[in-house]
Amino acid sequence: MSLLDFFIRNRSEVLQLTFEHLLLVLVATGAAAVVGVPVGIVLTRRTSLAKPVLAIANVLQTIPSLALFGFLIPVLGSYGIGRVPAIIALFLYSLLPIIRNTFTGINGVDPAVREAARGMGMTDWQMLTQVELPLAMNVIVAGVRVATVISIGTATIAAAIGAGGLGTYIFRGLRMNDNTLILAGAVPAALMALGADFALGWIERVLSPGTAAAAGRAKRLALATCAGLIAVVVVFSLSRGLFSSSERRVVVGSKDFTEQVILGELIAQTIEARTDLQVERRFELGGDLCHRGLLAGEIDTYVEYTGTAFTAILKHPPISDPVAVYNQVKHDYESRFNLEWLEPLGFNNTFAILVRGEDARRLNLKTISEAARYAPRWRAGFGQDFMSREDGYPGFARTYGLKFSEPPREMDLSLTYRALAGGQVDLIAGNSTDGVIDKLGLYQLEDDRRYFPPYEAAAVVRRETLERYPQLGEAINSLAGKITNEQMRKLNYAVDGEKRDVKEVVREFLAQL
């Protein structure tokens, strides 16, 4: 499908994500301007504060965006996922150019002009509003211009915490190995950045000292900006549903890969079909945001894997007994987190050690032990999760005595598939139910030393939510044992390989049960 065809077929979703992206940028940059310009003005009157304040703003801008999102989750509690942390992060990133340009612009006013203003008997307020701000306005707008362009680019990462926006397409495209999807997010974001740069550049030129009626235009611009910000805040409040009731509503979350989105949609459609509850979907949350969101009350349920909970969250050493693992995580989640594990869905999504199919056939490889003797000549690529987990690379390498030609390349999980198929690496750790394995002609080696623990999928629900809506547990448990490994791989392939809509795929699957 061409990019144009994609835009035509998905125009309503493209418009929605573009609006969400624009809303994030306008609210964050507008708030940064409201705060940053007065702070910059104060610094021109209290110059001793300039260095420490600018240094703090500079440090804030250097914090990686995903790390900042992680810090904000426990701080914001029930608002730790979605638009609120995204706006706060963009607000912090926007402060530095606005404060610095306001400070620089006002300090750059010719001292002779200030002396003339004082000679005319102007007060400090009159000199600021009638002389300094009009003369510095083009420099201040230049700061807002830089902040806006930075925010448009950074806002794409906000999709990792469920804030929506055009980054949703980019993450989805990386996960599904789909360049059209990546471009569907990147092209509108780039056009938005170019448009903002052009528009604010024009305003900057209009307000330059010496242009006709610059002062009057500055006032009109300030009034228009205030009116625009008020309108944006109203739209944002309405879109957050602040004026609507949250009664009888449950929030279903999912991690940021295809299988999780499918399972999230499966849970959501099942709840909608079997109860009278309203469902809000917060899908494609990166890292451990689902678990954190559940603890913070931001989401009510999502599908987790027993092995992940056992080793990565509860920090137990890996074991291979699936019943023991399930019982342990169920007990620990109840006692430590007040969360309930429901019945397993039926499939086991363990780590899949993958090589290219042509290599497996040429070298007659069946097991990881057989592949280990070729490791010194191979390059490996693993996802960040696999490299850092208790049941990940360190123990895996020890168990099989693996020594690669160079340290493994750590990259996003979705990119490891591309890297393996493209010959940039020779061995990766994927997910056994990923549909892209068949699509790219990859071969899964047998874990002949049974290193990896079981990863049975099951829904985890807040006990408070289950007590409030007992029908919720019954509805989700109706899916217990209904999904085999083969069915899950087919569902993943329908989305990743055949590019079908997730809702449609899930609807067909539920109709067959």
MIMI-340716 format. One line per field, with one value per residue (C-alpha): residue number from 1; chain; z, x, y. Coordinates in Angstrom, 1 decimal. Each point is the difference from the previous one (the first is absolute). Layout:
N
num [NUM_...]
cadena [A_...]
up [Z_...]
east [X_...]
north [Y_...]
! end
This chain:
513
num [1_2_3_4_5_6_7_8_9_10_11_12_13_14_15_16_17_18_19_20_21_22_23_24_25_26_27_28_29_30_31_32_33_34_35_36_37_38_39_40_41_42_43_44_45_46_47_48_49_50_51_52_53_54_55_56_57_58_59_60_61_62_63_64_65_66_67_68_69_70_71_72_73_74_75_76_77_78_79_80_81_82_83_84_85_86_87_88_89_90_91_92_93_94_95_96_97_98_99_100_101_102_103_104_105_106_107_108_109_110_111_112_113_114_115_116_117_118_119_120_121_122_123_124_125_126_127_128_129_130_131_132_133_134_135_136_137_138_139_140_141_142_143_144_145_146_147_148_149_150_151_152_153_154_155_156_157_158_159_160_161_162_163_164_165_166_167_168_169_170_171_172_173_174_175_176_177_178_179_180_181_182_183_184_185_186_187_188_189_190_191_192_193_194_195_196_197_198_199_200_201_202_203_204_205_206_207_208_209_210_211_212_213_214_215_216_217_218_219_220_221_222_223_224_225_226_227_228_229_230_231_232_233_234_235_236_237_238_239_240_241_242_243_244_245_246_247_248_249_250_251_252_253_254_255_256_257_258_259_260_261_262_263_264_265_266_267_268_269_270_271_272_273_274_275_276_277_278_279_280_281_282_283_284_285_286_287_288_289_290_291_292_293_294_295_296_297_298_299_300_301_302_303_304_305_306_307_308_309_310_311_312_313_314_315_316_317_318_319_320_321_322_323_324_325_326_327_328_329_330_331_332_333_334_335_336_337_338_339_340_341_342_343_344_345_346_347_348_349_350_351_352_353_354_355_356_357_358_359_360_361_362_363_364_365_366_367_368_369_370_371_372_373_374_375_376_377_378_379_380_381_382_383_384_385_386_387_388_389_390_391_392_393_394_395_396_397_398_399_400_401_402_403_404_405_406_407_408_409_410_411_412_413_414_415_416_417_418_419_420_421_422_423_424_425_426_427_428_429_430_431_432_433_434_435_436_437_438_439_440_441_442_443_444_445_446_447_448_449_450_451_452_453_454_455_456_457_458_459_460_461_462_463_464_465_466_467_468_469_470_471_472_473_474_475_476_477_478_479_480_481_482_483_484_485_486_487_488_489_490_491_492_493_494_495_496_497_498_499_500_501_502_503_504_505_506_507_508_509_510_511_512_513]
cadena [A_A_A_A_A_A_A_A_A_A_A_A_A_A_A_A_A_A_A_A_A_A_A_A_A_A_A_A_A_A_A_A_A_A_A_A_A_A_A_A_A_A_A_A_A_A_A_A_A_A_A_A_A_A_A_A_A_A_A_A_A_A_A_A_A_A_A_A_A_A_A_A_A_A_A_A_A_A_A_A_A_A_A_A_A_A_A_A_A_A_A_A_A_A_A_A_A_A_A_A_A_A_A_A_A_A_A_A_A_A_A_A_A_A_A_A_A_A_A_A_A_A_A_A_A_A_A_A_A_A_A_A_A_A_A_A_A_A_A_A_A_A_A_A_A_A_A_A_A_A_A_A_A_A_A_A_A_A_A_A_A_A_A_A_A_A_A_A_A_A_A_A_A_A_A_A_A_A_A_A_A_A_A_A_A_A_A_A_A_A_A_A_A_A_A_A_A_A_A_A_A_A_A_A_A_A_A_A_A_A_A_A_A_A_A_A_A_A_A_A_A_A_A_A_A_A_A_A_A_A_A_A_A_A_A_A_A_A_A_A_A_A_A_A_A_A_A_A_A_A_A_A_A_A_A_A_A_A_A_A_A_A_A_A_A_A_A_A_A_A_A_A_A_A_A_A_A_A_A_A_A_A_A_A_A_A_A_A_A_A_A_A_A_A_A_A_A_A_A_A_A_A_A_A_A_A_A_A_A_A_A_A_A_A_A_A_A_A_A_A_A_A_A_A_A_A_A_A_A_A_A_A_A_A_A_A_A_A_A_A_A_A_A_A_A_A_A_A_A_A_A_A_A_A_A_A_A_A_A_A_A_A_A_A_A_A_A_A_A_A_A_A_A_A_A_A_A_A_A_A_A_A_A_A_A_A_A_A_A_A_A_A_A_A_A_A_A_A_A_A_A_A_A_A_A_A_A_A_A_A_A_A_A_A_A_A_A_A_A_A_A_A_A_A_A_A_A_A_A_A_A_A_A_A_A_A_A_A_A_A_A_A_A_A_A_A_A_A_A_A_A_A_A_A_A_A_A_A_A_A_A_A_A_A_A_A_A_A_A_A_A_A_A_A_A_A_A_A_A_A_A_A_A_A_A_A_A_A_A_A_A_A_A_A_A_A_A_A_A_A_A_A_A_A_A_A_A_A_A_A_A_A_A]
up [0.0_-0.9_2.5_-1.8_0.0_3.7_0.7_-2.0_1.7_3.5_-0.3_3.2_2.1_-1.7_0.8_3.6_0.6_-1.6_2.2_3.1_-1.0_-0.6_3.3_1.9_-1.6_0.3_3.7_1.0_-2.0_0.9_3.7_-0.4_-1.6_2.8_2.6_-1.9_-1.1_3.5_1.3_-2.7_0.9_3.7_-0.8_-1.8_3.3_2.2_-2.0_2.9_-0.6_-3.7_0.1_2.5_-1.7_-3.5_1.3_1.4_-3.2_-1.9_2.2_-0.4_-3.8_0.1_1.8_-2.5_-0.7_0.8_3.3_0.8_-0.6_2.4_2.7_-0.4_0.4_3.8_0.5_-1.9_1.5_-1.9_-2.7_-0.6_-3.5_-3.0_-0.9_3.4_0.3_-3.7_0.3_3.2_-1.8_-3.1_2.2_1.8_-3.4_-1.3_2.9_-0.7_-3.5_1.1_3.3_-1.7_-3.0_2.3_2.2_-3.0_-2.0_2.8_1.0_-3.7_0.0_-0.7_3.4_-1.7_-0.7_3.7_1.0_-2.3_1.5_3.5_-1.1_-1.1_3.5_-0.8_3.0_-0.1_-1.0_-2.8_-1.3_0.0_-1.7_-2.4_-0.8_0.9_-0.8_-3.4_-0.9_1.2_-1.2_-3.2_2.1_2.4_-2.9_-1.3_3.3_-0.2_-3.6_1.1_2.9_-2.3_-2.5_2.8_1.5_-3.3_-0.4_3.6_0.2_-2.3_3.0_2.1_-1.7_2.2_3.0_-1.6_-0.7_-3.7_-2.8_-3.2_1.9_0.2_-3.7_0.3_2.9_-1.7_-3.3_1.7_1.8_-3.1_-2.3_-2.1_-1.7_-1.0_3.6_1.0_-2.8_1.0_3.3_-1.1_-3.0_1.7_3.0_-2.3_-1.9_3.3_1.1_-3.3_0.1_3.6_-0.9_-3.0_1.8_3.1_-2.2_-1.8_3.3_1.1_-3.1_0.4_3.6_-0.8_1.2_-2.7_-1.8_-0.2_3.0_1.6_3.5_-1.0_-1.6_3.2_2.0_-2.4_-0.1_3.8_0.1_-2.8_1.9_3.2_-1.8_-1.8_3.3_1.6_-2.9_0.1_3.8_-0.5_-2.8_2.0_3.1_-2.1_-1.7_3.4_0.9_3.1_-0.4_-0.5_2.5_0.6_1.7_-1.3_-2.0_-0.1_-1.6_-2.0_-0.7_-2.1_-0.6_-3.2_-2.3_-2.3_2.1_3.0_-2.1_-1.2_3.5_1.3_-2.7_0.7_3.7_-0.9_-2.5_2.4_2.8_-2.3_-1.3_3.4_2.4_0.0_0.8_-2.2_-1.1_-0.5_-1.9_0.9_-2.3_-1.1_3.4_-0.1_2.6_3.3_-0.3_0.1_3.4_1.3_-1.3_1.7_3.3_-0.4_-0.9_-3.4_-1.7_1.4_-1.9_-2.6_-1.1_1.6_-0.5_3.0_-0.7_-0.4_3.3_1.8_-1.1_-1.1_2.5_3.0_-0.5_0.6_-1.6_-3.1_0.4_-2.7_1.7_-1.5_2.9_2.7_-1.9_-0.4_3.7_1.2_-2.0_0.9_3.7_-0.1_-2.1_2.5_3.1_-1.3_-2.6_0.8_-3.6_-1.2_-2.7_-1.9_-1.9_-2.7_-3.5_-1.3_-1.9_1.1_-1.6_0.9_-1.3_-3.5_-1.0_-3.7_-2.9_-3.7_-1.6_-2.7_2.7_2.0_-3.2_-1.2_3.4_1.0_3.2_2.2_3.6_1.7_1.1_-3.6_-0.9_2.9_-1.8_-2.8_2.5_-0.1_-3.7_0.5_1.1_2.3_0.5_3.0_1.2_3.1_2.0_-0.7_0.8_3.4_1.3_2.6_-2.5_-2.9_-1.6_2.9_1.1_-3.6_-1.0_3.1_-0.5_-3.7_0.3_-2.6_-1.1_-3.0_-2.3_1.6_2.9_-0.9_-1.6_2.3_-2.0_-0.1_-0.2_-3.2_-1.7_0.9_-2.5_-2.8_1.0_-0.2_-3.3_-1.4_1.0_2.5_2.8_0.0_3.1_2.0_2.8_-1.2_1.3_-1.0_-1.0_-2.3_-3.4_-1.6_0.6_-2.9_-2.1_0.1_-0.4_3.4_1.9_3.7_1.7_2.7_3.6_0.6_3.5_1.1_1.1_-0.5_2.5_-1.2_-1.2_0.3_-0.8_2.4_0.9_3.2_1.6_2.8_3.0_0.7_-3.6_0.4_3.2_-1.6_-3.2_0.8_-3.5_-1.4_1.2_-1.3_-3.4_-0.4_1.4_-2.8_-2.2_2.3_-2.0_-3.3_-1.8_-1.1_-1.1_-3.6_0.2_1.6_-2.7_-2.7_1.7_0.1_-3.7_-1.0_1.4_-0.7_-3.2_-1.7_1.4_1.2_2.5_3.6_0.9_-3.0_0.7_3.6_-0.9_-2.4_2.6_2.7_-2.5_-0.4_3.7]
east [0.0_1.4_0.2_-2.7_-2.4_0.7_-0.9_-3.2_-1.1_0.9_-0.7_-2.2_2.8_2.7_-2.0_-0.6_3.7_1.0_-2.4_1.3_3.6_-0.9_-1.8_3.0_2.3_-2.3_-0.8_3.6_1.6_-2.8_0.5_3.8_-0.5_-2.3_2.6_3.2_-0.5_-0.7_3.0_2.2_-1.2_0.7_3.6_0.6_-0.8_1.8_3.0_1.6_-2.7_0.6_2.8_-1.6_-3.5_1.4_2.2_-3.1_-1.9_3.0_0.2_-3.7_0.3_2.8_-2.0_-1.0_-3.7_-0.8_1.9_-1.9_-3.3_1.2_0.8_-3.4_-2.1_0.4_-0.1_-3.3_-1.7_-3.3_1.0_3.3_-0.9_-1.4_-0.1_0.8_3.6_0.5_-1.0_2.1_3.1_-0.6_-0.5_3.3_1.8_-1.5_1.0_3.7_-0.2_-2.9_1.7_3.4_-1.4_-2.1_3.0_2.3_-2.6_-0.7_3.7_0.8_-2.1_2.3_0.9_-0.4_-3.6_-0.5_1.6_-2.2_-3.1_1.1_0.7_-3.7_-1.1_-1.1_-0.5_1.7_-3.4_-0.5_3.6_-0.5_-3.4_0.5_3.7_1.8_-2.6_-1.0_3.7_0.8_-3.2_1.6_2.8_-2.7_-2.0_3.2_0.2_-3.6_0.7_2.9_-2.0_-3.0_2.2_1.7_-3.4_-1.4_2.9_0.1_-3.7_0.3_1.6_-3.1_-1.8_2.1_-2.0_-3.4_-0.2_-1.0_1.3_1.8_2.7_-2.7_0.5_3.8_0.2_-2.6_1.9_3.3_-1.8_-1.7_3.0_-2.2_1.7_-3.4_-1.1_3.3_-0.4_-3.7_1.2_3.3_-1.2_-2.9_2.2_2.7_-2.5_-1.4_3.5_0.7_-3.4_0.6_3.6_-1.3_-2.9_1.9_2.9_-2.4_-1.3_3.6_0.8_-3.1_0.8_3.6_0.9_-0.3_-2.9_-3.1_-2.4_2.0_-1.2_-3.6_0.4_1.7_-3.0_-2.4_2.2_-0.1_-3.8_-0.3_2.4_-2.0_-3.3_1.6_1.4_-3.4_-1.6_2.6_-0.5_-3.7_0.4_2.6_-2.3_-2.9_2.2_1.2_-3.6_0.2_-3.6_-1.2_-0.8_2.6_-2.6_-0.1_3.1_3.1_3.3_1.7_3.7_2.6_3.7_1.5_0.2_-2.6_-0.9_-0.7_-2.2_-2.0_-0.4_-1.0_-2.6_-1.2_-0.5_-1.7_-2.5_-0.7_-0.9_-2.2_-1.8_-0.6_-0.5_-1.6_3.3_1.6_3.6_2.8_2.9_3.6_2.1_3.7_1.5_3.8_2.3_-1.6_-2.6_-2.9_1.1_0.7_-3.3_-1.9_1.6_-0.8_-3.6_0.4_-1.1_-2.1_1.3_2.4_1.5_3.3_2.2_0.8_3.7_0.3_-1.8_2.0_3.5_-0.2_-2.5_0.2_3.7_-0.1_2.6_-1.3_-1.7_-1.6_-3.2_-3.0_-2.4_2.5_0.8_-3.7_-0.9_3.0_-0.8_-3.7_0.9_2.6_-2.1_-2.9_2.2_2.4_-2.1_-3.6_-0.4_-1.8_1.3_-2.9_0.0_2.8_-1.2_1.6_3.2_3.6_1.9_3.6_3.2_0.8_3.7_-0.1_2.4_-0.6_-1.7_2.6_2.8_-2.0_-0.3_3.5_1.6_-2.7_-0.8_-2.9_1.0_1.7_2.8_0.7_0.1_2.3_3.1_-0.5_-0.5_3.7_-0.5_-3.4_-1.4_-3.1_-2.7_-2.4_-2.7_0.7_-2.4_1.8_3.4_-1.1_-2.3_0.9_-1.2_1.7_3.4_2.5_-1.5_-0.7_3.6_1.3_-2.4_1.1_3.6_-0.6_2.8_-0.7_2.5_-1.0_-2.2_-3.7_-1.6_-2.8_-2.9_-3.8_-1.6_-1.9_3.3_1.8_-2.2_0.9_3.7_0.0_-1.9_2.3_3.2_1.1_-0.1_0.0_-2.0_-2.8_-2.5_-3.5_-3.5_-1.1_-3.5_1.1_-1.6_3.0_2.1_-1.7_-0.2_3.7_0.9_1.8_0.6_-0.6_2.7_-1.1_0.9_1.4_1.4_-3.4_1.5_-3.0_-2.9_-3.6_-1.8_-3.7_-2.2_-2.7_-1.9_1.1_-2.8_-0.1_-1.9_-1.8_-1.4_-1.0_-1.8_-1.9_-0.8_-0.1_-1.3_3.3_1.9_-2.6_0.1_3.8_0.2_-2.4_3.2_2.0_1.7_-1.5_3.2_2.6_3.6_-1.0_-3.1_2.0_2.6_-2.7_-1.6_3.4_0.6_-3.4_1.0_3.7_0.1_-3.3_-0.3_-3.6_-1.7_0.3_-3.6_-1.2_2.4_-1.1_-3.7_0.4_1.9_-2.6_-2.8_1.7_0.1]
north [0.0_3.4_2.8_2.0_-3.1_-0.4_3.7_-0.4_-3.3_1.2_3.7_0.2_-1.7_2.2_3.1_-1.1_-0.8_3.3_1.8_-1.8_0.9_3.6_0.2_-1.3_2.5_3.0_-0.6_-0.7_2.8_2.5_-0.8_0.3_3.5_1.1_-1.1_0.6_3.6_1.3_-2.0_1.5_3.5_-0.6_-1.1_3.3_1.8_-2.6_-0.9_-1.9_-2.7_-0.3_-2.6_-2.5_0.3_-0.5_-2.9_-1.7_0.4_-1.3_-3.1_-0.7_0.1_-2.6_-2.7_-2.7_0.2_-3.7_0.3_3.2_-1.9_-2.7_2.5_1.7_-3.1_-0.5_3.8_0.5_-3.1_-0.7_2.6_-1.7_-1.4_1.9_3.6_1.6_-1.4_0.6_3.7_0.5_-1.5_2.2_3.0_-0.6_-0.5_3.3_2.2_0.5_1.7_2.2_1.2_0.4_2.0_2.2_0.8_0.5_2.1_2.5_0.2_0.7_3.3_2.9_1.7_3.4_-0.8_-0.9_3.3_1.9_-1.7_0.8_3.6_0.2_-1.0_-3.6_-2.3_-3.5_-1.6_2.5_-0.5_-3.8_0.0_3.0_-0.3_-3.2_-2.7_1.5_0.3_-3.5_-1.7_-1.4_-1.7_-1.4_-1.4_-1.6_-1.9_-1.1_-1.1_-2.2_-1.4_-0.8_-1.9_-1.9_-0.9_-1.3_-2.4_-1.1_-0.5_-3.1_-1.8_0.7_-2.8_-2.4_1.1_0.0_3.7_-0.6_2.2_-0.9_-2.0_-2.7_-0.8_0.2_-2.5_-2.2_0.0_-0.9_-2.9_-1.3_0.6_2.3_3.0_1.4_0.3_1.6_2.6_0.5_1.3_1.7_1.9_1.9_0.7_1.4_2.1_1.3_1.0_1.8_1.8_1.2_1.1_1.9_1.7_1.0_1.1_2.3_1.4_0.5_2.1_2.0_0.9_0.9_3.6_2.5_-1.6_2.1_-0.1_-2.8_1.0_-0.1_-3.4_-1.2_0.9_-1.6_-3.1_-0.2_0.2_-2.6_-2.3_0.3_-0.7_-3.0_-1.4_0.3_-1.9_-2.7_-0.5_-0.3_-2.6_-1.9_-0.1_-1.2_-2.7_-1.2_-0.6_2.2_0.9_-3.5_-2.7_-2.8_-2.3_-3.6_0.3_-2.2_0.7_-2.7_0.4_-1.8_0.0_1.3_-3.0_-1.6_-2.9_2.2_2.3_-3.0_-1.4_3.5_0.2_-3.5_0.8_3.3_-1.5_-2.9_2.4_2.1_-3.1_-1.7_3.0_3.4_1.6_2.7_-0.7_2.5_-1.3_1.1_-2.1_-0.1_1.1_-0.5_-1.6_-1.0_2.8_-2.5_-1.3_3.4_1.3_-2.9_0.8_3.7_-0.7_1.5_-3.2_-2.9_-3.0_-1.2_-3.4_-1.0_-3.0_-2.3_-0.2_3.8_0.6_-2.8_1.2_3.6_1.4_-2.3_-0.7_-3.7_-2.3_-1.7_-3.4_-2.2_-1.4_2.0_-0.9_1.1_3.2_0.9_-0.8_2.0_3.2_-0.3_-0.1_2.7_2.4_-0.3_0.5_2.6_2.0_-0.8_-1.2_-3.1_-2.4_-1.6_-3.3_-0.5_0.6_-3.2_0.8_0.3_2.8_-0.9_1.6_-1.3_-0.2_0.7_-0.4_0.5_-3.0_-0.4_-0.1_-2.7_-2.1_0.5_-0.8_-2.6_1.8_-1.2_1.0_2.9_-2.3_-0.9_3.7_0.9_-1.3_2.6_2.9_1.1_0.9_1.5_3.4_0.1_2.6_0.1_2.3_2.2_-2.1_-3.3_1.6_1.2_-2.8_-2.6_-2.7_1.8_0.2_-0.5_-3.3_-1.1_0.5_-1.9_-2.9_-0.5_1.3_2.6_2.3_2.2_1.7_3.3_1.2_-0.5_3.1_1.3_1.4_0.3_-3.5_0.7_1.1_-3.2_-1.9_2.4_-0.2_-3.8_-0.2_2.7_-1.8_2.7_-2.6_-3.9_-0.9_1.8_-0.7_0.6_-1.1_-3.5_1.1_2.9_-0.2_1.7_-3.1_-1.8_3.2_0.5_-3.7_-0.3_-3.2_-0.6_-2.1_-2.4_0.9_-3.5_0.9_1.4_3.3_2.3_-0.1_-0.3_3.1_-0.8_3.0_1.1_3.1_1.9_2.1_2.5_-1.7_3.3_-0.1_-3.7_0.7_2.9_-1.9_-3.8_-0.6_1.2_-3.1_-2.4_1.7_-0.2_-3.5_-1.1_0.2_-2.4_-2.8_1.2_1.2_-2.5_0.9_-0.7_2.2_2.9_-0.2_0.1_3.0_1.8_-0.8_1.3_3.4_0.0_-2.0_0.7_3.5_-0.5_2.2_-1.3_0.6_-2.0_-2.9_-0.2_0.2_-2.9_-2.1_0.6_-1.0_-3.4_-0.8]
! end
